[in-house]
Amino acid sequence: MNNGIPLQYFLILASIMFFVGIYGFLTRRNLIGILMSVELILNSVNINFLAFNRYLYPDRLEGLFFSLFIIAVAAAEAAVAIAIIINIYRRFSTVNVEHVNEMRF
């Protein structure tokens, strides 16, 4: 039926991306690195949505719509996170997580 790339390849790629993102999230000390790790996790979820949609329901577009929604949410999340990171840098002159230890309003 489908002569393309097998589903297992997509799942392996998405799993590797997900766990690299988790590892980066847990080990990074830089806020920009943490943000990039979260984006990597969200992109691995998008690969899963698209792969399962392609192999289970090739005539429907639910996986595509979910992926577009996740991309829109990720873009908004990245914009807010970068604004917060800029304000943290202005306040503390660093984006290192260990040096940011107080919150004020």
Phi and psi in radians as a Rosetta constraint file:
Dihedral C 1 N 2 CA 2 C 2 CIRCULARHARMONIC -2.087 0.35
Dihedral N 2 CA 2 C 2 N 3 CIRCULARHARMONIC 2.065 0.35
Dihedral C 2 N 3 CA 3 C 3 CIRCULARHARMONIC -1.694 0.35
Dihedral N 3 CA 3 C 3 N 4 CIRCULARHARMONIC 0.233 0.35
Dihedral C 3 N 4 CA 4 C 4 CIRCULARHARMONIC -1.482 0.35
Dihedral N 4 CA 4 C 4 N 5 CIRCULARHARMONIC -2.673 0.35
Dihedral C 4 N 5 CA 5 C 5 CIRCULARHARMONIC -1.276 0.35
Dihedral N 5 CA 5 C 5 N 6 CIRCULARHARMONIC 2.365 0.35
Dihedral C 5 N 6 CA 6 C 6 CIRCULARHARMONIC -1.127 0.35
Dihedral N 6 CA 6 C 6 N 7 CIRCULARHARMONIC 2.671 0.35
Dihedral C 6 N 7 CA 7 C 7 CIRCULARHARMONIC -1.061 0.35
Dihedral N 7 CA 7 C 7 N 8 CIRCULARHARMONIC -0.597 0.35
Dihedral C 7 N 8 CA 8 C 8 CIRCULARHARMONIC -1.051 0.35
Dihedral N 8 CA 8 C 8 N 9 CIRCULARHARMONIC -0.607 0.35
Dihedral C 8 N 9 CA 9 C 9 CIRCULARHARMONIC -1.127 0.35
Dihedral N 9 CA 9 C 9 N 10 CIRCULARHARMONIC -0.717 0.35
Dihedral C 9 N 10 CA 10 C 10 CIRCULARHARMONIC -1.152 0.35
Dihedral N 10 CA 10 C 10 N 11 CIRCULARHARMONIC -0.711 0.35
Dihedral C 10 N 11 CA 11 C 11 CIRCULARHARMONIC -1.165 0.35
Dihedral N 11 CA 11 C 11 N 12 CIRCULARHARMONIC -0.669 0.35
Dihedral C 11 N 12 CA 12 C 12 CIRCULARHARMONIC -1.136 0.35
Dihedral N 12 CA 12 C 12 N 13 CIRCULARHARMONIC -0.802 0.35
Dihedral C 12 N 13 CA 13 C 13 CIRCULARHARMONIC -1.047 0.35
Dihedral N 13 CA 13 C 13 N 14 CIRCULARHARMONIC -0.806 0.35
Dihedral C 13 N 14 CA 14 C 14 CIRCULARHARMONIC -1.144 0.35
Dihedral N 14 CA 14 C 14 N 15 CIRCULARHARMONIC -0.660 0.35
Dihedral C 14 N 15 CA 15 C 15 CIRCULARHARMONIC -1.138 0.35
Dihedral N 15 CA 15 C 15 N 16 CIRCULARHARMONIC -0.758 0.35
Dihedral C 15 N 16 CA 16 C 16 CIRCULARHARMONIC -1.082 0.35
Dihedral N 16 CA 16 C 16 N 17 CIRCULARHARMONIC -0.789 0.35
Dihedral C 16 N 17 CA 17 C 17 CIRCULARHARMONIC -1.088 0.35
Dihedral N 17 CA 17 C 17 N 18 CIRCULARHARMONIC -0.719 0.35
Dihedral C 17 N 18 CA 18 C 18 CIRCULARHARMONIC -1.096 0.35
Dihedral N 18 CA 18 C 18 N 19 CIRCULARHARMONIC -0.829 0.35
Dihedral C 18 N 19 CA 19 C 19 CIRCULARHARMONIC -1.287 0.35
Dihedral N 19 CA 19 C 19 N 20 CIRCULARHARMONIC -0.517 0.35
Dihedral C 19 N 20 CA 20 C 20 CIRCULARHARMONIC -1.150 0.35
Dihedral N 20 CA 20 C 20 N 21 CIRCULARHARMONIC -0.679 0.35
Dihedral C 20 N 21 CA 21 C 21 CIRCULARHARMONIC -1.131 0.35
Dihedral N 21 CA 21 C 21 N 22 CIRCULARHARMONIC -0.742 0.35
Dihedral C 21 N 22 CA 22 C 22 CIRCULARHARMONIC -1.098 0.35
Dihedral N 22 CA 22 C 22 N 23 CIRCULARHARMONIC -0.780 0.35
Dihedral C 22 N 23 CA 23 C 23 CIRCULARHARMONIC -1.068 0.35
Dihedral N 23 CA 23 C 23 N 24 CIRCULARHARMONIC -0.785 0.35
Dihedral C 23 N 24 CA 24 C 24 CIRCULARHARMONIC -1.119 0.35
Dihedral N 24 CA 24 C 24 N 25 CIRCULARHARMONIC -0.666 0.35
Dihedral C 24 N 25 CA 25 C 25 CIRCULARHARMONIC -1.135 0.35
Dihedral N 25 CA 25 C 25 N 26 CIRCULARHARMONIC -0.695 0.35
Dihedral C 25 N 26 CA 26 C 26 CIRCULARHARMONIC -1.415 0.35
Dihedral N 26 CA 26 C 26 N 27 CIRCULARHARMONIC -0.426 0.35
Dihedral C 26 N 27 CA 27 C 27 CIRCULARHARMONIC -1.847 0.35
Dihedral N 27 CA 27 C 27 N 28 CIRCULARHARMONIC -0.321 0.35
Dihedral C 27 N 28 CA 28 C 28 CIRCULARHARMONIC -1.281 0.35
Dihedral N 28 CA 28 C 28 N 29 CIRCULARHARMONIC 2.555 0.35
Dihedral C 28 N 29 CA 29 C 29 CIRCULARHARMONIC -1.925 0.35
Dihedral N 29 CA 29 C 29 N 30 CIRCULARHARMONIC -0.144 0.35
Dihedral C 29 N 30 CA 30 C 30 CIRCULARHARMONIC -1.683 0.35
Dihedral N 30 CA 30 C 30 N 31 CIRCULARHARMONIC 2.348 0.35
Dihedral C 30 N 31 CA 31 C 31 CIRCULARHARMONIC -1.124 0.35
Dihedral N 31 CA 31 C 31 N 32 CIRCULARHARMONIC -0.600 0.35
Dihedral C 31 N 32 CA 32 C 32 CIRCULARHARMONIC -1.160 0.35
Dihedral N 32 CA 32 C 32 N 33 CIRCULARHARMONIC -0.703 0.35
Dihedral C 32 N 33 CA 33 C 33 CIRCULARHARMONIC -1.114 0.35
Dihedral N 33 CA 33 C 33 N 34 CIRCULARHARMONIC -0.673 0.35
Dihedral C 33 N 34 CA 34 C 34 CIRCULARHARMONIC -1.145 0.35
Dihedral N 34 CA 34 C 34 N 35 CIRCULARHARMONIC -0.734 0.35
Dihedral C 34 N 35 CA 35 C 35 CIRCULARHARMONIC -1.090 0.35
Dihedral N 35 CA 35 C 35 N 36 CIRCULARHARMONIC -0.718 0.35
Dihedral C 35 N 36 CA 36 C 36 CIRCULARHARMONIC -1.141 0.35
Dihedral N 36 CA 36 C 36 N 37 CIRCULARHARMONIC -0.605 0.35
Dihedral C 36 N 37 CA 37 C 37 CIRCULARHARMONIC -1.170 0.35
Dihedral N 37 CA 37 C 37 N 38 CIRCULARHARMONIC -0.689 0.35
Dihedral C 37 N 38 CA 38 C 38 CIRCULARHARMONIC -1.128 0.35
Dihedral N 38 CA 38 C 38 N 39 CIRCULARHARMONIC -0.704 0.35
Dihedral C 38 N 39 CA 39 C 39 CIRCULARHARMONIC -1.117 0.35
Dihedral N 39 CA 39 C 39 N 40 CIRCULARHARMONIC -0.645 0.35
Dihedral C 39 N 40 CA 40 C 40 CIRCULARHARMONIC -1.120 0.35
Dihedral N 40 CA 40 C 40 N 41 CIRCULARHARMONIC -0.694 0.35
Dihedral C 40 N 41 CA 41 C 41 CIRCULARHARMONIC -1.114 0.35
Dihedral N 41 CA 41 C 41 N 42 CIRCULARHARMONIC -0.786 0.35
Dihedral C 41 N 42 CA 42 C 42 CIRCULARHARMONIC -1.123 0.35
Dihedral N 42 CA 42 C 42 N 43 CIRCULARHARMONIC -0.646 0.35
Dihedral C 42 N 43 CA 43 C 43 CIRCULARHARMONIC -1.207 0.35
Dihedral N 43 CA 43 C 43 N 44 CIRCULARHARMONIC -0.558 0.35
Dihedral C 43 N 44 CA 44 C 44 CIRCULARHARMONIC -1.176 0.35
Dihedral N 44 CA 44 C 44 N 45 CIRCULARHARMONIC -0.614 0.35
Dihedral C 44 N 45 CA 45 C 45 CIRCULARHARMONIC -1.147 0.35
Dihedral N 45 CA 45 C 45 N 46 CIRCULARHARMONIC -0.683 0.35
Dihedral C 45 N 46 CA 46 C 46 CIRCULARHARMONIC -1.073 0.35
Dihedral N 46 CA 46 C 46 N 47 CIRCULARHARMONIC -0.727 0.35
Dihedral C 46 N 47 CA 47 C 47 CIRCULARHARMONIC -1.055 0.35
Dihedral N 47 CA 47 C 47 N 48 CIRCULARHARMONIC -0.730 0.35
Dihedral C 47 N 48 CA 48 C 48 CIRCULARHARMONIC -1.111 0.35
Dihedral N 48 CA 48 C 48 N 49 CIRCULARHARMONIC -0.784 0.35
Dihedral C 48 N 49 CA 49 C 49 CIRCULARHARMONIC -1.022 0.35
Dihedral N 49 CA 49 C 49 N 50 CIRCULARHARMONIC -0.818 0.35
Dihedral C 49 N 50 CA 50 C 50 CIRCULARHARMONIC -1.202 0.35
Dihedral N 50 CA 50 C 50 N 51 CIRCULARHARMONIC -0.693 0.35
Dihedral C 50 N 51 CA 51 C 51 CIRCULARHARMONIC -1.163 0.35
Dihedral N 51 CA 51 C 51 N 52 CIRCULARHARMONIC -0.808 0.35
Dihedral C 51 N 52 CA 52 C 52 CIRCULARHARMONIC -1.168 0.35
Dihedral N 52 CA 52 C 52 N 53 CIRCULARHARMONIC -0.638 0.35
Dihedral C 52 N 53 CA 53 C 53 CIRCULARHARMONIC -1.101 0.35
Dihedral N 53 CA 53 C 53 N 54 CIRCULARHARMONIC -0.737 0.35
Dihedral C 53 N 54 CA 54 C 54 CIRCULARHARMONIC -1.146 0.35
Dihedral N 54 CA 54 C 54 N 55 CIRCULARHARMONIC -0.685 0.35
Dihedral C 54 N 55 CA 55 C 55 CIRCULARHARMONIC -1.561 0.35
Dihedral N 55 CA 55 C 55 N 56 CIRCULARHARMONIC -0.480 0.35
Dihedral C 55 N 56 CA 56 C 56 CIRCULARHARMONIC -1.633 0.35
Dihedral N 56 CA 56 C 56 N 57 CIRCULARHARMONIC -0.735 0.35
Dihedral C 56 N 57 CA 57 C 57 CIRCULARHARMONIC -2.344 0.35
Dihedral N 57 CA 57 C 57 N 58 CIRCULARHARMONIC 1.321 0.35
Dihedral C 57 N 58 CA 58 C 58 CIRCULARHARMONIC -1.163 0.35
Dihedral N 58 CA 58 C 58 N 59 CIRCULARHARMONIC -0.321 0.35
Dihedral C 58 N 59 CA 59 C 59 CIRCULARHARMONIC -1.651 0.35
Dihedral N 59 CA 59 C 59 N 60 CIRCULARHARMONIC -0.044 0.35
Dihedral C 59 N 60 CA 60 C 60 CIRCULARHARMONIC -1.918 0.35
Dihedral N 60 CA 60 C 60 N 61 CIRCULARHARMONIC 2.902 0.35
Dihedral C 60 N 61 CA 61 C 61 CIRCULARHARMONIC -2.159 0.35
Dihedral N 61 CA 61 C 61 N 62 CIRCULARHARMONIC 0.416 0.35
Dihedral C 61 N 62 CA 62 C 62 CIRCULARHARMONIC -1.101 0.35
Dihedral N 62 CA 62 C 62 N 63 CIRCULARHARMONIC -0.738 0.35
Dihedral C 62 N 63 CA 63 C 63 CIRCULARHARMONIC -1.083 0.35
Dihedral N 63 CA 63 C 63 N 64 CIRCULARHARMONIC -0.669 0.35
Dihedral C 63 N 64 CA 64 C 64 CIRCULARHARMONIC -1.132 0.35
Dihedral N 64 CA 64 C 64 N 65 CIRCULARHARMONIC -0.755 0.35
Dihedral C 64 N 65 CA 65 C 65 CIRCULARHARMONIC -1.173 0.35
Dihedral N 65 CA 65 C 65 N 66 CIRCULARHARMONIC -0.698 0.35
Dihedral C 65 N 66 CA 66 C 66 CIRCULARHARMONIC -1.089 0.35
Dihedral N 66 CA 66 C 66 N 67 CIRCULARHARMONIC -0.720 0.35
Dihedral C 66 N 67 CA 67 C 67 CIRCULARHARMONIC -1.138 0.35
Dihedral N 67 CA 67 C 67 N 68 CIRCULARHARMONIC -0.724 0.35
Dihedral C 67 N 68 CA 68 C 68 CIRCULARHARMONIC -1.107 0.35
Dihedral N 68 CA 68 C 68 N 69 CIRCULARHARMONIC -0.672 0.35
Dihedral C 68 N 69 CA 69 C 69 CIRCULARHARMONIC -1.131 0.35
Dihedral N 69 CA 69 C 69 N 70 CIRCULARHARMONIC -0.748 0.35
Dihedral C 69 N 70 CA 70 C 70 CIRCULARHARMONIC -1.134 0.35
Dihedral N 70 CA 70 C 70 N 71 CIRCULARHARMONIC -0.684 0.35
Dihedral C 70 N 71 CA 71 C 71 CIRCULARHARMONIC -1.110 0.35
Dihedral N 71 CA 71 C 71 N 72 CIRCULARHARMONIC -0.714 0.35
Dihedral C 71 N 72 CA 72 C 72 CIRCULARHARMONIC -1.142 0.35
Dihedral N 72 CA 72 C 72 N 73 CIRCULARHARMONIC -0.750 0.35
Dihedral C 72 N 73 CA 73 C 73 CIRCULARHARMONIC -1.145 0.35
Dihedral N 73 CA 73 C 73 N 74 CIRCULARHARMONIC -0.686 0.35
Dihedral C 73 N 74 CA 74 C 74 CIRCULARHARMONIC -1.147 0.35
Dihedral N 74 CA 74 C 74 N 75 CIRCULARHARMONIC -0.649 0.35
Dihedral C 74 N 75 CA 75 C 75 CIRCULARHARMONIC -1.157 0.35
Dihedral N 75 CA 75 C 75 N 76 CIRCULARHARMONIC -0.748 0.35
Dihedral C 75 N 76 CA 76 C 76 CIRCULARHARMONIC -1.139 0.35
Dihedral N 76 CA 76 C 76 N 77 CIRCULARHARMONIC -0.712 0.35
Dihedral C 76 N 77 CA 77 C 77 CIRCULARHARMONIC -1.109 0.35
Dihedral N 77 CA 77 C 77 N 78 CIRCULARHARMONIC -0.720 0.35
Dihedral C 77 N 78 CA 78 C 78 CIRCULARHARMONIC -1.156 0.35
Dihedral N 78 CA 78 C 78 N 79 CIRCULARHARMONIC -0.690 0.35
Dihedral C 78 N 79 CA 79 C 79 CIRCULARHARMONIC -1.120 0.35
Dihedral N 79 CA 79 C 79 N 80 CIRCULARHARMONIC -0.783 0.35
Dihedral C 79 N 80 CA 80 C 80 CIRCULARHARMONIC -1.157 0.35
Dihedral N 80 CA 80 C 80 N 81 CIRCULARHARMONIC -0.735 0.35
Dihedral C 80 N 81 CA 81 C 81 CIRCULARHARMONIC -1.132 0.35
Dihedral N 81 CA 81 C 81 N 82 CIRCULARHARMONIC -0.712 0.35
Dihedral C 81 N 82 CA 82 C 82 CIRCULARHARMONIC -1.160 0.35
Dihedral N 82 CA 82 C 82 N 83 CIRCULARHARMONIC -0.652 0.35
Dihedral C 82 N 83 CA 83 C 83 CIRCULARHARMONIC -1.102 0.35
Dihedral N 83 CA 83 C 83 N 84 CIRCULARHARMONIC -0.724 0.35
Dihedral C 83 N 84 CA 84 C 84 CIRCULARHARMONIC -1.149 0.35
Dihedral N 84 CA 84 C 84 N 85 CIRCULARHARMONIC -0.733 0.35
Dihedral C 84 N 85 CA 85 C 85 CIRCULARHARMONIC -1.114 0.35
Dihedral N 85 CA 85 C 85 N 86 CIRCULARHARMONIC -0.687 0.35
Dihedral C 85 N 86 CA 86 C 86 CIRCULARHARMONIC -1.104 0.35
Dihedral N 86 CA 86 C 86 N 87 CIRCULARHARMONIC -0.740 0.35
Dihedral C 86 N 87 CA 87 C 87 CIRCULARHARMONIC -1.160 0.35
Dihedral N 87 CA 87 C 87 N 88 CIRCULARHARMONIC -0.655 0.35
Dihedral C 87 N 88 CA 88 C 88 CIRCULARHARMONIC -1.131 0.35
Dihedral N 88 CA 88 C 88 N 89 CIRCULARHARMONIC -0.712 0.35
Dihedral C 88 N 89 CA 89 C 89 CIRCULARHARMONIC -1.133 0.35
Dihedral N 89 CA 89 C 89 N 90 CIRCULARHARMONIC -0.681 0.35
Dihedral C 89 N 90 CA 90 C 90 CIRCULARHARMONIC -1.129 0.35
Dihedral N 90 CA 90 C 90 N 91 CIRCULARHARMONIC -0.642 0.35
Dihedral C 90 N 91 CA 91 C 91 CIRCULARHARMONIC -1.376 0.35
Dihedral N 91 CA 91 C 91 N 92 CIRCULARHARMONIC -0.770 0.35
Dihedral C 91 N 92 CA 92 C 92 CIRCULARHARMONIC -1.923 0.35
Dihedral N 92 CA 92 C 92 N 93 CIRCULARHARMONIC -0.121 0.35
Dihedral C 92 N 93 CA 93 C 93 CIRCULARHARMONIC 1.036 0.35
Dihedral N 93 CA 93 C 93 N 94 CIRCULARHARMONIC 0.490 0.35
Dihedral C 93 N 94 CA 94 C 94 CIRCULARHARMONIC -2.736 0.35
Dihedral N 94 CA 94 C 94 N 95 CIRCULARHARMONIC 2.733 0.35
Dihedral C 94 N 95 CA 95 C 95 CIRCULARHARMONIC -2.043 0.35
Dihedral N 95 CA 95 C 95 N 96 CIRCULARHARMONIC 0.311 0.35
Dihedral C 95 N 96 CA 96 C 96 CIRCULARHARMONIC -1.384 0.35
Dihedral N 96 CA 96 C 96 N 97 CIRCULARHARMONIC 2.279 0.35
Dihedral C 96 N 97 CA 97 C 97 CIRCULARHARMONIC -1.119 0.35
Dihedral N 97 CA 97 C 97 N 98 CIRCULARHARMONIC -0.620 0.35
Dihedral C 97 N 98 CA 98 C 98 CIRCULARHARMONIC -1.224 0.35
Dihedral N 98 CA 98 C 98 N 99 CIRCULARHARMONIC -0.432 0.35
Dihedral C 98 N 99 CA 99 C 99 CIRCULARHARMONIC -1.552 0.35
Dihedral N 99 CA 99 C 99 N 100 CIRCULARHARMONIC -0.196 0.35
Dihedral C 99 N 100 CA 100 C 100 CIRCULARHARMONIC -1.710 0.35
Dihedral N 100 CA 100 C 100 N 101 CIRCULARHARMONIC 1.693 0.35
Dihedral C 100 N 101 CA 101 C 101 CIRCULARHARMONIC -2.158 0.35
Dihedral N 101 CA 101 C 101 N 102 CIRCULARHARMONIC 0.140 0.35
Dihedral C 101 N 102 CA 102 C 102 CIRCULARHARMONIC -2.420 0.35
Dihedral N 102 CA 102 C 102 N 103 CIRCULARHARMONIC 2.590 0.35
Dihedral C 102 N 103 CA 103 C 103 CIRCULARHARMONIC -2.184 0.35
Dihedral N 103 CA 103 C 103 N 104 CIRCULARHARMONIC 2.292 0.35
Dihedral C 103 N 104 CA 104 C 104 CIRCULARHARMONIC -2.314 0.35
Dihedral N 104 CA 104 C 104 N 105 CIRCULARHARMONIC 2.756 0.35
